[in-house]
Amino acid sequence: MHSIVEYKGLKSDYRCGYCSLANGKAAVGMWAHTMTVQDYQDLIDRGWRRSGMYVYKPVMNRTCCPQYTIRCRILEFKLTKSSKKVLKKMTRFLSKGEGANESGEPMDSINEDTGIDHPSATCLSEVDIDLEKPLKIVSLEEMPNSTEVAENPQIDCAVDTRDQSQKHSSTEANASTGSFHCFKPGQGADPNKPPCRKAKDIRRERKLKKLLQKQQQTEMSNVPQNQEADGDAPDTLLLPHRSKRPNQPKSLEEFISASLSSDAVHHFEVKLVPVSFDDPGFTESFNQSATLYSKYQMAVHHDSDDECSVSEYSRFLCQSPLQAEYPPDGPESGYGSFHQQYWLDGKIIAVGVIDILPRCVSSVYLYYDPDYMFLSLGVYSAIREVAFTSELQKKVPDLRYYYMGFYIHSCPKMKYKGQYSPSELLCPETYEWIPIEKCRAKLDQSKYSRLNEDPDAEDENSLQNLSKVLILHKNTVMPYNVYRRRQKRVDNEAVIQQYANLVGQACAERMVLYRN
């Protein structure tokens, strides 16, 4: 199975959806008739990104708002305070119905970049390739031979109550002797009284006492009866072992499961449906999803009716070049494009569009019901997608990253993506992943930056041999050197070389470039 693409070249000097500059954008693009998940995985690891069937790559050193591909390492993911706040808010709403009058957090969608800046519907293919018709493959014998871990700080729950007990003893001694001094109002705190204590410390002390009492009861119940008759008792009372920390932070799975109790006020579930009109779940919910998309686009992005029509919705979020694949060692859902639907009491309130690829889950877009903005569904869906990626990783060890689209340091609306930790940015010159902490200082100084600090590092997948680039011409697949000999007129070799440089040698040898 081949990926078949048409290279569209450079599109520049058009309006930027981030800074609103009228002629600031610059990107190259290609139309993907069909694409394997491995080819798309390799493309996004070179800064490409799809919008429907169109795959584009920003010209980083030329565009007004450089867009850096960002990903999060799932195995080391850490929940932030703000993320926990969103999860707790969802739990309160589902279990008790609380929080419906609260306001949503600003910038709560993690996937706004595609919605702001996706190519217009006029960018269509110039040809109609019959994908059902087998392609003739020219023998490659005609070719010439050529030659990241920061751990969460653990909270120590052991409380030293010695100083507090001494202060209480001192106060009790004064009480027994009657040596109290009456203070008049306004003279400050009574030094004979213990100082105020934080509620947090009091709760910890109470919890520790309960643990000690529980352990003592357990040990006493385990003492043999004959030992109790002799009056023997344990010599010492062991403190809880340090490794069993009673106040260990909740895991992401625990936060999510807490909101899905059987006695909750609201019924909530997340369904994963493949983007295919052959799938019953997708077709049955299509109209509801399209209506929700229109409502979201008009309320949040102020689109007109024509801009969020059913046909536009289908083109943008229901058409995908990715071919579904179901290898035996892959995830149960298979690889490809999916809609992750969030159902509340029998209706869809949000849809996350994702691509499941060999090494990652790539977030494409999110739209939700504006009536439920108070739930911060953008943040919540991103956390759920992180948890979903973590589940897939248990079955597929190589699938360990969550791709969040583009990070734009100069745009506050996109800059917050870096809060998902630990994250990495893709160097636009060497295509190596750099921890975002090492990138911020450079991006503060310049919008565009070579993020890799090694001056000798190069693109290891750069174009080495143009003759191996695969070409589709007259329904026949052939290497470029064969295609060039068969051409009666001179083709634009510079265009093919530009395409191969941008996709990399590996993809150029696997994907098929259509030429008419």
PAROSE-686281 format. One record per residue (C-alpha): x, y, z. Coordinates in steps of 0.1 Angstrom, whole numbers. Layout:
N
+-------+-------+-------+
|    c1 |    c2 |    c3 |
+-------+-------+-------+
|     X |     Y |     Z |
...
+-------+-------+-------+
***
This chain:
516
+-------+-------+-------+
|    c1 |    c2 |    c3 |
+-------+-------+-------+
|     0 |     0 |     0 |
|    14 |    33 |   -11 |
|     8 |    69 |     1 |
|    -2 |    90 |   -29 |
|     3 |   127 |   -27 |
|     3 |   158 |   -50 |
|    28 |   185 |   -41 |
|    12 |   219 |   -42 |
|    43 |   240 |   -34 |
|    45 |   272 |   -15 |
|    16 |   293 |    -4 |
|    26 |   327 |    10 |
|    15 |   362 |    19 |
|   -19 |   353 |    33 |
|   -36 |   363 |    65 |
|   -24 |   349 |    98 |
|   -50 |   336 |   122 |
|   -28 |   341 |   152 |
|   -15 |   377 |   149 |
|   -40 |   388 |   122 |
|   -12 |   401 |    99 |
|   -28 |   404 |    64 |
|     2 |   388 |    45 |
|    23 |   371 |    71 |
|    18 |   334 |    66 |
|    39 |   311 |    45 |
|    36 |   273 |    42 |
|    41 |   245 |    17 |
|    14 |   219 |    12 |
|     4 |   187 |    -6 |
|   -29 |   170 |   -12 |
|   -29 |   134 |     2 |
|   -52 |   110 |   -18 |
|   -43 |    82 |     6 |
|   -16 |    78 |    33 |
|    -3 |    51 |    55 |
|    -1 |    58 |    92 |
|    37 |    52 |    92 |
|    42 |    78 |    65 |
|    21 |   104 |    84 |
|    40 |    96 |   116 |
|    73 |   103 |    99 |
|    58 |   135 |    83 |
|    46 |   150 |   116 |
|    81 |   143 |   130 |
|    93 |   167 |   103 |
|    69 |   194 |   111 |
|    39 |   185 |    88 |
|     3 |   185 |    99 |
|   -29 |   176 |    82 |
|   -62 |   195 |    79 |
|   -87 |   171 |    63 |
|   -69 |   157 |    32 |
|   -45 |   186 |    30 |
|   -11 |   182 |    46 |
|     9 |   214 |    52 |
|    42 |   225 |    67 |
|    49 |   261 |    78 |
|    80 |   278 |    64 |
|    94 |   285 |    98 |
|   120 |   311 |    90 |
|    96 |   330 |    68 |
|    62 |   329 |    84 |
|    52 |   356 |   109 |
|    43 |   331 |   137 |
|    66 |   301 |   136 |
|    47 |   269 |   145 |
|    68 |   243 |   164 |
|    55 |   208 |   166 |
|    50 |   199 |   203 |
|    46 |   166 |   220 |
|    42 |   153 |   256 |
|    60 |   123 |   270 |
|    32 |   101 |   284 |
|    53 |    79 |   306 |
|    65 |   109 |   327 |
|    33 |   130 |   325 |
|    26 |   151 |   356 |
|    -7 |   167 |   364 |
|    -6 |   204 |   372 |
|   -27 |   221 |   398 |
|   -49 |   237 |   372 |
|   -54 |   203 |   355 |
|   -64 |   187 |   388 |
|   -88 |   216 |   394 |
|  -106 |   209 |   361 |
|  -108 |   172 |   369 |
|  -123 |   179 |   403 |
|  -147 |   203 |   388 |
|  -159 |   176 |   364 |
|  -162 |   152 |   393 |
|  -184 |   176 |   413 |
|  -206 |   183 |   384 |
|  -211 |   146 |   374 |
|  -215 |   133 |   410 |
|  -235 |   161 |   425 |
|  -245 |   184 |   397 |
|  -225 |   213 |   411 |
|  -206 |   240 |   392 |
|  -231 |   247 |   364 |
|  -230 |   284 |   372 |
|  -192 |   287 |   372 |
|  -173 |   303 |   343 |
|  -150 |   283 |   321 |
|  -113 |   288 |   321 |
|   -99 |   309 |   293 |
|   -80 |   293 |   264 |
|   -93 |   259 |   273 |
|   -90 |   243 |   239 |
|   -58 |   226 |   232 |
|   -64 |   223 |   194 |
|   -74 |   258 |   183 |
|   -46 |   261 |   158 |
|   -62 |   240 |   131 |
|   -95 |   257 |   136 |
|   -80 |   292 |   132 |
|   -57 |   284 |   103 |
|   -69 |   254 |    84 |
|   -66 |   258 |    46 |
|   -98 |   269 |    28 |
|  -120 |   244 |    10 |
|  -108 |   256 |   -24 |
|   -75 |   237 |   -19 |
|   -86 |   206 |   -38 |
|   -69 |   179 |   -59 |
|   -64 |   186 |   -95 |
|   -68 |   150 |  -106 |
|   -90 |   121 |   -98 |
|   -69 |    90 |   -91 |
|   -87 |    57 |   -92 |
|   -74 |    41 |   -60 |
|   -93 |     9 |   -67 |
|   -74 |     4 |  -100 |
|   -41 |   -15 |   -94 |
|   -10 |     6 |  -101 |
|    17 |    -7 |  -124 |
|    50 |    -9 |  -106 |
|    82 |    -4 |  -127 |
|   110 |   -27 |  -115 |
|   135 |    -8 |   -94 |
|   163 |   -28 |  -111 |
|   164 |     0 |  -136 |
|   177 |    22 |  -108 |
|   215 |    28 |  -106 |
|   232 |    15 |   -75 |
|   239 |    42 |   -49 |
|   255 |    45 |   -18 |
|   142 |   126 |   288 |
|   129 |   124 |   343 |
|   116 |   145 |   368 |
|    96 |   128 |   395 |
|    68 |   143 |   414 |
|    82 |   155 |   448 |
|    68 |   131 |   473 |
|    51 |   146 |   503 |
|    64 |   134 |   536 |
|    35 |   128 |   558 |
|    54 |   122 |   590 |
|    46 |   150 |   615 |
|    69 |   159 |   644 |
|    45 |   167 |   672 |
|    71 |   171 |   699 |
|    73 |   209 |   699 |
|    35 |   212 |   699 |
|    31 |   188 |   728 |
|    57 |   207 |   748 |
|    38 |   239 |   742 |
|     5 |   222 |   753 |
|    23 |   209 |   784 |
|    35 |   244 |   793 |
|     1 |   258 |   790 |
|   -14 |   230 |   812 |
|    13 |   237 |   839 |
|     4 |   273 |   840 |
|   -33 |   264 |   844 |
|   -25 |   241 |   873 |
|    -7 |   269 |   892 |
|   -33 |   294 |   884 |
|    -7 |   318 |   868 |
|   -28 |   334 |   841 |
|   -23 |   369 |   830 |
|   -53 |   387 |   817 |
|   -47 |   406 |   785 |
|   -67 |   436 |   775 |
|   -81 |   438 |   739 |
|   -55 |   452 |   715 |
|   -24 |   440 |   734 |
|   -16 |   411 |   710 |
|   -17 |   374 |   713 |
|   -16 |   357 |   747 |
|    19 |   342 |   751 |
|     5 |   316 |   775 |
|   -15 |   300 |   746 |
|     0 |   279 |   719 |
|     5 |   296 |   686 |
|   -20 |   291 |   658 |
|   -15 |   261 |   637 |
|   -23 |   256 |   600 |
|   -53 |   235 |   593 |
|   -32 |   214 |   570 |
|    -9 |   204 |   598 |
|   -38 |   196 |   621 |
|   -53 |   173 |   595 |
|   -20 |   155 |   590 |
|   -16 |   150 |   627 |
|   -51 |   136 |   631 |
|   -46 |   113 |   602 |
|   -13 |   100 |   616 |
|   -30 |    94 |   650 |
|   -57 |    74 |   633 |
|   -31 |    53 |   614 |
|   -13 |    46 |   647 |
|   -45 |    36 |   664 |
|   -55 |    14 |   635 |
|   -20 |    -3 |   635 |
|   -22 |    -8 |   672 |
|   -56 |   -24 |   670 |
|   -43 |   -47 |   642 |
|   -13 |   -58 |   661 |
|   -33 |   -64 |   693 |
|   -57 |   -86 |   673 |
|   -28 |  -106 |   660 |
|   -14 |  -114 |   694 |
|   -20 |  -151 |   704 |
|   -45 |  -157 |   732 |
|   -20 |  -175 |   754 |
|     4 |  -145 |   751 |
|   -24 |  -122 |   762 |
|   -31 |  -144 |   792 |
|     5 |  -141 |   803 |
|     2 |  -104 |   800 |
|    27 |  -102 |   772 |
|    23 |   -73 |   747 |
|    43 |   -59 |   718 |
|    74 |   -41 |   730 |
|    72 |   -13 |   704 |
|    47 |     3 |   681 |
|    61 |     6 |   646 |
|    55 |    37 |   626 |
|    41 |    34 |   591 |
|    68 |    25 |   566 |
|    81 |    55 |   546 |
|    75 |    38 |   513 |
|    37 |    36 |   520 |
|    29 |    72 |   519 |
|    -8 |    77 |   528 |
|    -8 |   112 |   512 |
|     7 |   100 |   479 |
|    -9 |   121 |   450 |
|   -37 |   106 |   431 |
|   -29 |    92 |   397 |
|   -46 |   104 |   365 |
|   -66 |    72 |   363 |
|   -78 |    77 |   399 |
|   -90 |   113 |   391 |
|  -109 |   101 |   361 |
|  -125 |    71 |   378 |
|  -136 |    93 |   407 |
|  -160 |   111 |   383 |
|  -176 |    79 |   369 |
|  -193 |    65 |   400 |
|  -224 |    45 |   395 |
|  -245 |    67 |   418 |
|  -236 |   100 |   400 |
|  -263 |   125 |   392 |
|  -252 |   126 |   355 |
|  -244 |    97 |   332 |
|  -211 |   103 |   314 |
|  -191 |    82 |   289 |
|  -165 |    86 |   262 |
|  -169 |    67 |   229 |
|  -142 |    61 |   203 |
|  -156 |    58 |   168 |
|  -135 |    55 |   136 |
|  -139 |    82 |   110 |
|  -157 |    60 |    85 |
|  -192 |    61 |    70 |
|  -191 |    23 |    71 |
|  -191 |    24 |   109 |
|  -226 |    24 |   124 |
|  -215 |    44 |   155 |
|  -201 |    71 |   132 |
|  -231 |    73 |   109 |
|  -257 |    73 |   136 |
|  -241 |   102 |   154 |
|  -231 |   122 |   123 |
|  -260 |   146 |   123 |
|  -257 |   154 |   160 |
|  -219 |   159 |   156 |
|  -223 |   182 |   126 |
|  -249 |   203 |   145 |
|  -226 |   205 |   175 |
|  -197 |   216 |   152 |
|  -218 |   244 |   137 |
|  -229 |   256 |   171 |
|  -193 |   257 |   184 |
|  -178 |   274 |   153 |
|  -204 |   301 |   153 |
|  -202 |   308 |   191 |
|  -165 |   305 |   196 |
|  -150 |   314 |   162 |
|  -179 |   335 |   149 |
|  -181 |   316 |   116 |
|  -210 |   322 |    92 |
|  -235 |   295 |    83 |
|  -217 |   287 |    51 |
|  -183 |   284 |    69 |
|  -196 |   257 |    92 |
|  -220 |   238 |    69 |
|  -223 |   200 |    68 |
|  -201 |   198 |    37 |
|  -174 |   220 |    53 |
|  -176 |   199 |    85 |
|  -172 |   167 |    64 |
|  -143 |   181 |    45 |
|  -125 |   194 |    75 |
|  -131 |   167 |   102 |
|  -146 |   137 |    85 |
|  -123 |   133 |    55 |
|   -89 |   118 |    63 |
|   -62 |   103 |    40 |
|   -51 |    79 |    67 |
|   -59 |    42 |    58 |
|   -71 |    22 |    88 |
|   -47 |    -6 |    98 |
|   -52 |   -34 |   122 |
|   -18 |   -52 |   128 |
|   -19 |   -80 |   154 |
|     6 |   -61 |   177 |
|   -13 |   -28 |   174 |
|   -40 |   -13 |   196 |
|   -74 |   -29 |   197 |
|   -90 |     1 |   179 |
|   -64 |    -1 |   151 |
|   -45 |    28 |   136 |
|   -62 |    57 |   117 |
|   -85 |    86 |   123 |
|  -111 |    87 |   151 |
|  -137 |   108 |   168 |
|  -136 |   106 |   206 |
|  -172 |   115 |   216 |
|  -181 |   128 |   250 |
|  -217 |   118 |   259 |
|  -235 |   134 |   288 |
|  -270 |   121 |   297 |
|  -275 |   107 |   262 |
|  -262 |   136 |   241 |
|  -228 |   146 |   227 |
|  -213 |   176 |   244 |
|  -178 |   174 |   229 |
|  -159 |   157 |   201 |
|  -121 |   153 |   200 |
|  -107 |   144 |   166 |
|   -75 |   123 |   169 |
|   -52 |   102 |   148 |
|   -38 |    70 |   163 |
|    -3 |    65 |   148 |
|    25 |    40 |   155 |
|    43 |    62 |   180 |
|    17 |    86 |   192 |
|   -19 |    99 |   195 |
|   -20 |   131 |   175 |
|   -47 |   156 |   185 |
|   -63 |   172 |   154 |
|   -92 |   193 |   167 |
|  -118 |   197 |   194 |
|  -153 |   212 |   193 |
|  -178 |   213 |   222 |
|  -211 |   226 |   233 |
|  -206 |   262 |   244 |
|  -234 |   257 |   270 |
|  -209 |   235 |   289 |
|  -180 |   259 |   287 |
|  -180 |   260 |   325 |
|  -165 |   225 |   325 |
|  -133 |   236 |   307 |
|  -139 |   208 |   281 |
|  -108 |   218 |   262 |
|   -85 |   210 |   291 |
|  -106 |   181 |   302 |
|  -105 |   165 |   268 |
|   -67 |   170 |   265 |
|   -63 |   152 |   299 |
|   -86 |   124 |   287 |
|   -65 |   120 |   255 |
|   -34 |   118 |   276 |
|   -50 |    90 |   297 |
|   -61 |    73 |   265 |
|   -26 |    74 |   251 |
|   -13 |    59 |   283 |
|   -38 |    30 |   280 |
|   -27 |    24 |   244 |
|     9 |    24 |   255 |
|     3 |    -6 |   278 |
|    -5 |   -26 |   247 |
|    19 |    -9 |   222 |
|    52 |     1 |   240 |
|    63 |    24 |   212 |
|    32 |    45 |   214 |
|    44 |    68 |   241 |
|    37 |   104 |   230 |
|     8 |   127 |   228 |
|    11 |   153 |   200 |
|    -7 |   186 |   206 |
|    -3 |   202 |   172 |
|    17 |   234 |   170 |
|    32 |   255 |   198 |
|    35 |   292 |   190 |
|    57 |   310 |   216 |
|    47 |   344 |   203 |
|     9 |   337 |   206 |
|    -5 |   334 |   241 |
|   -34 |   314 |   228 |
|   -10 |   286 |   218 |
|    18 |   292 |   242 |
|     0 |   275 |   271 |
|     4 |   241 |   255 |
|    39 |   241 |   271 |
|    23 |   237 |   305 |
|    16 |   200 |   297 |
|    47 |   184 |   312 |
|    72 |   171 |   302 |
|    69 |   185 |   266 |
|    94 |   187 |   237 |
|    96 |   209 |   207 |
|   108 |   198 |   172 |
|   139 |   216 |   160 |
|   130 |   230 |   125 |
|   165 |   223 |   111 |
|   177 |   190 |   126 |
|   142 |   175 |   134 |
|   153 |   164 |   168 |
|   132 |   168 |   199 |
|   144 |   193 |   225 |
|   129 |   197 |   260 |
|   108 |   229 |   260 |
|   127 |   242 |   291 |
|   158 |   246 |   269 |
|   138 |   264 |   242 |
|   120 |   292 |   260 |
|   150 |   315 |   264 |
|   158 |   312 |   227 |
|   123 |   319 |   217 |
|   120 |   349 |   240 |
|   148 |   364 |   220 |
|   137 |   354 |   185 |
|   104 |   339 |   171 |
|   124 |   316 |   149 |
|   153 |   296 |   164 |
|   173 |   266 |   157 |
|   165 |   248 |   189 |
|   192 |   222 |   187 |
|   223 |   236 |   205 |
|   247 |   212 |   188 |
|   262 |   233 |   159 |
|   273 |   201 |   142 |
|   240 |   183 |   143 |
|   223 |   178 |   109 |
|   191 |   164 |    95 |
|   199 |   127 |    93 |
|   170 |   120 |    70 |
|   178 |   147 |    44 |
|   177 |   140 |     7 |
|   206 |   119 |    -4 |
|   195 |   104 |   -37 |
|   169 |   120 |   -59 |
|   168 |    91 |   -83 |
|   150 |    69 |   -57 |
|   121 |    93 |   -53 |
|    89 |    74 |   -64 |
|    68 |    90 |   -91 |
|    33 |    81 |  -102 |
|    28 |    89 |  -139 |
|     0 |    74 |  -162 |
|   -10 |    50 |  -135 |
|    25 |    36 |  -132 |
|    49 |    39 |  -102 |
|    85 |    44 |  -111 |
|   117 |    58 |   -96 |
|   125 |    94 |  -106 |
|   155 |    84 |  -129 |
|   132 |    61 |  -149 |
|   105 |    88 |  -150 |
|   130 |   113 |  -162 |
|   142 |    91 |  -191 |
|   106 |    84 |  -202 |
|    96 |   121 |  -203 |
|    96 |   136 |  -237 |
|    97 |   171 |  -222 |
|   119 |   183 |  -193 |
|   100 |   181 |  -159 |
|   107 |   207 |  -132 |
|   134 |   188 |  -113 |
|   137 |   216 |   -87 |
|   101 |   211 |   -76 |
|   107 |   174 |   -71 |
|   139 |   180 |   -52 |
|   121 |   206 |   -29 |
|    94 |   181 |   -22 |
|   119 |   153 |   -14 |
|   139 |   176 |     9 |
|   108 |   185 |    29 |
|    94 |   150 |    33 |
|   128 |   134 |    39 |
|   146 |   106 |    21 |
|   127 |    78 |    38 |
|    92 |    91 |    29 |
|   103 |   101 |    -6 |
|   113 |    65 |   -12 |
|    80 |    51 |     2 |
|    53 |    77 |    -8 |
|    43 |    82 |   -44 |
|    44 |   117 |   -59 |
|    18 |   122 |   -86 |
|    30 |   140 |  -118 |
|     8 |   148 |  -148 |
+-------+-------+-------+
***
